[in-house]
Amino acid sequence: MTKHLKPADYLKKILTARVYDVAVESALEPAKNLSRRLHNKVLLKREDQQAVFSFKLRGAYNKMAHLTPKQLKQGVICASAGNHAQGVALSAHKLGSRAVIVMPTTTPQLKVDAVRALGGEVVLHGDSYSDAYAHAAVLEKKQGLTFVHPFDDPDVIAGQGTIAMEILRQHQGPLNAVFVAVGGGGLISGVANYIKAVRPEVRVIGVQTADSDAMLQSVRAGKRVTLPDVGLFADGTAVKLVGQETFRIARGLVDEFITVDTDAVCAAIKDIFVDTRSIVEPSGAMAVAAVKQYVAQKKTRGETYAAILCGANMNFDRLRFVAERAEVGEEREALFAVTIPEERGSFRRFCELIGELPGGARNVTEFNYRISDSAKAHVFVGLTTHGKGESAKIAANFSRHGFQALDLTHDDLAKEHIRHMVGGHSALAQDERLLRFVFPERPGALMKFLSNMRPNWNITLFHYRNQGADYGRILVGLQVPKADAKAFAAFLGTLGYPHVEETGNPVYRLFLQT
């Protein structure tokens, strides 16, 4: 591989790159809602609109279009976590070449299926890109194939650089910074080479997740650093070791690096959906997450930023996790463990306090409780917030009013596991009746339930999670004396909320009933 090309050489290679046989000039769209919220203009470069839902086909095709007829006939091989694989498979199909794709075993099934559908021969090997790369090098020699590197190749870098060429052509007004997700560094190397050659005043900002920051660590160390492990949430940028050429370019041309966490990426996926009605993959949202972080840290207003949405190969079953974490990532939801006295009326008093919190009313997004102690109760509660930094103030307010509170908003154990595990058997839940209710999602629905209850009916279990619908589904355990059976039936009738009694459900008997 030719190394150490000068910026002028890269500029020429980008201007003459062959990408448009397979790629389209993707749109550069304003994110109107996000721009309004941030008081800065945010432009989204829609690489999710490409045929393989990623920018990767640009570099792959440009590399393969420069191969000799003999090399194409012999076939190509690559190692990839998915998006580059699809780019190589599509390019090989277009050029009539065989393509062997080595993918980590952790690659989402969506991407594996997409590569096979394009005619690629998939070989699954190892847990990361680096493992797959080592195996691909063995197969390359054994079968006489040409290796198409996902990032550390001048032709691949030049192909990706055509994105920057389009951005500067599509937006010729003021542009303060371009935000680029970084895995191995091919995309940011192409973007930085073009922007610094044509408009050097525009800042190029690299974005990595905190658990896959090989490029940032390498730049800081002044040499390439190999990570022992990489996070797999943003699998498109999960690279243990960046390229030699991409490291050289990034070190010299990238102005700044920002790291973002999982919650921030989930929130950015939601922001992009709100503005575009499209769902990008985690790596595709990293640039937007970084724009938000940059604005918050530097307090900018009236500037213009471009964020490259580099991919949209999202597994559908990941959406549940993304939706769960997006509200917390934006800090539009705060989570708490609250201790309340186990006595009549304390639950209602706590709910009334929520409605009286400083800064205006907040909706309860989650409430998990199971009776377990005769003196005190521990509840897991989620509340909507009006902005970042409110959770600590809310926890302090609870404590001032006699409800000891622990802020769990930034606790990964609580967010990933504990919220789903509150409950179990309880010796105190004698004569318990279990009911599923459908509550209207409006203020006052819970208080109506509590106000109509008789004081001697004790709540022993409460589970609720806002799912974004017009109606909330709630599971309630109540100790109702047998003598109050008629009164309880009348209460249910007056309440008017659809309900199903589950006291006889075998699942209840197995996991909740003593």
Residue pairs with C-beta under 8 A, 6 or more apart in sequence:
1 149
1 152
1 153
1 154
1 245
2 154
3 244
3 245
3 248
4 245
4 248
5 13
5 154
7 193
7 196
7 197
7 253
8 197
9 154
10 154
10 157
10 158
10 161
10 190
10 193
10 194
10 197
11 193
11 194
11 197
11 198
13 154
13 155
13 158
13 161
14 158
14 161
14 162
14 164
14 165
14 190
14 193
14 194
15 165
17 58
17 62
17 155
17 158
17 159
17 161
17 162
18 61
18 62
18 65
18 66
19 57
19 58
19 61
19 62
19 159
19 162
21 61
21 65
21 94
22 51
22 57
22 61
22 90
22 91
22 94
23 50
23 51
23 57
23 58
23 61
23 162
24 49
24 50
24 51
25 166
25 170
26 45
26 46
26 47
26 48
26 49
26 50
26 163
26 166
27 45
27 46
27 49
28 43
28 44
28 45
28 46
28 166
28 167
28 170
28 171
28 306
29 43
29 44
29 46
29 275
29 276
30 41
30 42
30 43
30 44
31 42
31 43
31 44
31 271
31 272
31 275
31 276
31 288
31 307
32 275
33 271
33 274
33 275
34 42
34 271
34 274
34 275
34 288
34 291
34 292
35 41
35 42
38 291
38 292
38 295
39 295
39 301
39 302
40 291
40 295
40 300
40 301
40 302
40 303
40 304
40 305
41 302
41 303
41 304
41 305
42 288
42 291
42 305
42 307
43 167
43 171
43 304
43 305
43 306
43 307
44 272
44 275
44 276
44 288
44 306
44 307
44 309
45 163
45 166
45 167
45 306
45 307
45 308
45 309
46 276
46 278
46 309
47 54
47 55
47 163
47 284
47 308
47 309
47 310
47 311
48 54
48 278
48 280
48 284
48 309
48 310
48 311
48 312
50 57
50 58
51 57
51 90
52 83
52 86
52 87
52 90
52 114
52 118
52 313
53 83
53 86
53 311
53 312
53 313
54 83
54 86
54 87
54 236
54 284
54 310
54 311
54 312
54 313
55 83
55 160
55 163
55 187
55 308
55 310
55 311
56 80
56 83
56 84
56 86
56 87
56 150
56 311
57 86
57 87
57 90
57 91
58 87
58 159
58 160
58 162
58 163
59 84
59 87
59 150
59 151
59 153
59 155
59 156
59 157
59 158
59 159
59 160
59 186
59 190
60 78
60 84
60 87
60 88
60 90
60 91
60 148
60 156
60 159
61 87
61 90
61 91
61 94
61 159
62 155
62 156
62 158
62 159
63 148
63 149
63 153
63 155
63 156
63 159
64 72
64 76
64 88
64 91
64 92
64 95
64 97
64 148
65 91
65 95
66 155
67 76
67 146
71 146
72 95
72 96
72 97
73 97
74 98
74 144
74 145
74 146
75 92
75 97
75 98
75 99
75 100
75 143
75 145
75 146
76 88
76 92
76 97
76 98
76 99
76 100
76 145
76 146
76 147
76 148
77 99
77 100
77 101
77 102
77 136
77 139
77 140
77 143
77 145
77 146
77 147
77 148
78 84
78 85
78 88
78 99
78 100
78 101
78 102
78 136
78 147
78 148
78 149
78 150
79 101
79 102
79 103
79 129
79 132
79 133
79 135
79 136
79 150
80 88
80 101
80 102
80 103
80 129
80 132
80 150
81 103
81 104
81 106
81 107
81 111
81 129
81 132
81 235
81 236
81 238
82 103
82 107
82 108
82 110
82 111
82 112
82 114
82 115
82 235
82 236
82 313
83 111
83 236
83 310
83 311
83 313
84 148
84 150
84 151
85 101
85 103
85 111
85 115
85 120
85 122
86 111
86 114
86 115
86 118
86 120
86 313
88 99
88 101
88 120
88 148
89 99
89 101
89 115
89 118
89 119
89 120
90 118
91 97
91 99
92 98
92 99
92 119
92 120
93 99
93 118
93 119
98 121
98 145
99 119
99 120
99 121
100 120
100 121
100 123
100 136
100 139
100 143
100 145
101 115
101 120
101 121
101 122
101 123
102 123
102 124
102 125
102 132
102 133
102 135
102 136
102 139
103 111
103 112
103 115
103 122
103 123
103 124
103 125
103 132
104 124
104 125
104 126
104 127
104 128
104 129
104 131
104 132
105 124
105 125
105 126
105 127
106 127
106 128
106 232
106 235
107 124
107 235
108 235
108 313
108 315
108 318
109 315
110 313
110 314
110 315
110 316
111 313
112 122
112 124
114 313
115 122
116 122
123 135
123 139
125 131
125 132
125 135
126 132
126 134
126 135
128 230
128 238
128 239
128 240
129 150
129 183
129 184
129 238
129 239
129 240
130 226
130 239
130 240
130 241
136 147
137 147
139 145
140 146
140 147
148 156
149 156
149 243
150 156
150 184
150 186
151 157
151 183
151 184
151 185
151 186
151 187
151 189
151 242
151 243
151 246
152 184
152 185
152 186
152 242
152 243
152 244
152 245
152 246
153 186
153 245
154 245
156 186
157 186
157 189
157 190
157 193
157 245
157 246
157 249
158 190
159 190
160 186
160 187
160 189
160 190
160 191
161 189
161 190
161 191
161 193
161 194
162 190
163 187
163 190
163 191
163 308
164 178
164 190
164 191
164 192
164 193
164 194
164 195
165 194
167 175
167 178
167 306
168 175
168 194
168 195
168 198
168 199
171 304
171 306
173 304
174 303
174 304
175 199
175 202
175 304
175 305
175 306
176 202
176 203
176 300
176 303
176 304
176 305
177 202
177 203
177 204
177 205
177 255
177 294
177 303
177 305
177 306
178 191
178 195
178 202
178 203
178 204
178 205
178 305
178 306
178 307
178 308
179 205
179 207
179 258
179 287
179 288
179 290
179 291
179 294
179 305
179 306
179 307
179 308
180 187
180 188
180 191
180 192
180 204
180 205
180 206
180 207
180 287
180 308
180 310
181 187
181 188
181 206
181 207
181 208
181 234
181 236
181 237
181 283
181 284
181 286
181 287
181 308
181 310
182 188
182 206
182 207
182 208
182 215
182 216
182 237
182 242
182 250
182 257
183 212
183 236
183 237
183 238
183 239
183 283
184 239
184 242
184 243
184 246
185 215
185 242
185 243
185 246
185 247
185 249
185 250
186 243
186 246
187 308
187 310
188 204
188 206
188 215
188 246
188 249
188 250
188 254
189 245
189 246
189 249
189 250
189 253
191 204
191 308
192 204
192 249
192 250
192 253
192 254
193 249
193 253
195 202
195 204
196 204
196 253
203 255
203 256
204 253
204 254
204 255
205 254
205 255
205 256
205 257
205 258
205 290
205 294
206 215
206 216
206 250
206 254
206 256
206 257
206 258
207 257
207 258
207 259
207 260
207 286
207 287
207 289
207 290
208 214
208 215
208 216
208 237
208 257
208 258
208 259
208 260
208 286
209 231
209 233
209 234
209 237
209 259
209 260
209 261
209 262
209 265
209 282
209 286
210 231
210 259
210 260
210 261
211 229
211 230
211 231
212 227
212 230
212 231
212 234
212 237
212 238
212 239
213 227
213 257
213 259
214 224
214 225
214 226
214 227
214 230
214 239
214 240
214 241
214 242
215 242
215 246
215 247
215 250
215 257
216 257
216 259
217 225
217 227
218 224
218 225
218 242
218 247
218 251
219 247
219 250
219 251
219 254
219 257
222 251
224 241
224 242
224 244
224 247
225 241
226 240
226 241
227 240
227 241
228 240
229 240
230 238
230 239
230 240
231 238
231 262
232 238
233 262
233 265
233 282
234 265
234 281
234 282
234 283
234 286
235 281
235 282
235 283
236 281
236 282
236 283
236 284
236 310
236 311
236 313
237 283
237 286
242 250
258 290
258 293
258 294
260 268
260 286
260 289
260 290
260 293
261 329
262 282
262 325
262 329
263 325
263 326
263 328
263 329
264 289
264 292
264 293
264 329
265 282
265 285
265 286
265 289
265 329
266 282
266 285
266 321
266 322
266 323
266 324
266 325
266 326
266 329
267 289
267 292
267 325
267 326
267 327
267 329
267 330
268 285
268 286
268 288
268 289
268 292
268 329
269 279
269 280
269 282
269 285
269 322
269 326
270 322
270 323
270 326
270 330
271 285
271 288
271 292
271 330
272 278
272 279
272 280
272 284
272 285
272 288
272 309
273 279
278 312
279 312
279 314
279 319
280 309
280 311
280 312
280 314
281 311
281 312
281 313
281 314
282 314
282 322
283 310
283 311
284 309
284 310
284 311
284 312
285 309
287 307
287 308
287 309
287 310
288 307
288 309
290 307
291 305
291 307
294 300
294 305
296 388
323 468
324 415
325 415
327 333
327 365
327 384
328 334
328 335
328 409
328 415
331 385
331 387
331 388
331 389
331 390
331 391
331 409
332 384
332 385
333 365
333 382
333 383
333 384
333 385
333 409
334 382
334 383
334 385
334 390
334 391
334 394
334 407
334 409
335 366
335 380
335 381
335 382
335 391
335 407
335 408
335 409
335 411
335 414
335 415
335 419
336 380
336 381
336 382
336 383
336 391
336 394
336 395
336 398
336 405
336 406
336 407
336 408
336 409
337 378
337 379
337 380
337 405
337 406
337 408
337 414
338 350
338 378
338 379
338 381
338 398
338 403
338 404
338 405
338 406
339 376
339 377
339 378
339 379
339 403
339 404
339 405
340 346
340 347
340 350
340 376
340 377
340 379
340 403
341 375
341 376
341 377
341 402
342 371
342 373
342 374
342 375
342 376
342 377
344 455
344 456
344 458
345 455
346 377
347 369
347 377
347 450
347 459
347 462
348 447
348 450
348 451
350 379
350 403
351 364
351 446
351 447
351 450
352 447
353 398
353 401
353 403
354 362
354 364
354 383
355 361
355 443
355 447
357 383
357 394
357 397
358 393
358 397
359 386
359 390
360 386
361 443
362 383
362 384
362 385
362 386
363 383
363 384
363 443
363 466
364 381
364 382
364 383
364 446
364 464
364 466
365 382
365 383
365 384
365 465
365 466
366 380
366 381
366 382
366 419
366 464
366 465
366 466
367 379
367 380
367 381
367 382
367 462
367 463
367 464
368 379
368 380
368 381
368 419
368 422
368 423
368 462
368 463
368 464
369 377
369 378
369 379
369 380
369 422
369 459
369 461
369 462
369 463
370 422
370 423
370 424
370 426
370 460
370 461
370 477
370 512
371 377
371 426
371 428
371 429
371 458
371 459
371 460
371 461
371 477
372 378
372 424
372 426
372 428
373 428
374 428
379 462
380 408
380 414
380 418
380 419
380 422
382 419
382 465
382 466
383 394
385 391
385 394
391 407
391 409
391 410
392 407
394 405
394 407
395 405
395 406
395 407
396 405
398 404
398 405
399 405
408 414
408 415
408 418
422 463
423 461
423 463
423 511
423 512
424 511
424 512
425 511
425 512
425 513
425 514
426 460
426 514
427 514
428 460
429 460
429 461
429 477
429 479
429 512
429 513
429 514
430 479
430 514
431 479
431 480
431 481
431 482
432 460
432 461
432 477
432 478
432 479
432 503
432 513
433 477
433 478
433 479
433 480
433 488
433 501
433 503
434 461
434 475
434 476
434 477
434 501
434 502
434 503
434 505
434 508
434 512
434 513
435 475
435 476
435 478
435 499
435 500
435 501
435 502
435 503
436 473
436 474
436 475
436 476
436 499
436 500
436 502
437 449
437 473
437 474
437 475
437 476
437 497
437 498
437 499
438 471
438 472
438 473
438 474
438 497
438 498
438 499
439 445
439 446
439 449
439 464
439 471
439 472
439 473
439 474
439 497
440 470
440 471
440 472
440 497
441 466
441 469
441 470
441 471
441 472
445 472
445 497
448 495
449 495
449 497
452 491
452 494
452 495
453 478
453 491
454 484
454 487
454 491
456 481
456 484
457 478
457 479
457 480
457 484
457 488
458 478
458 479
459 476
459 477
459 478
460 477
460 478
460 479
461 475
461 476
461 477
461 512
462 474
462 475
462 476
462 477
463 474
463 475
463 476
464 472
464 473
464 474
464 475
465 472
465 473
466 472
467 473
475 502
477 512
478 488
480 488
492 499
502 508
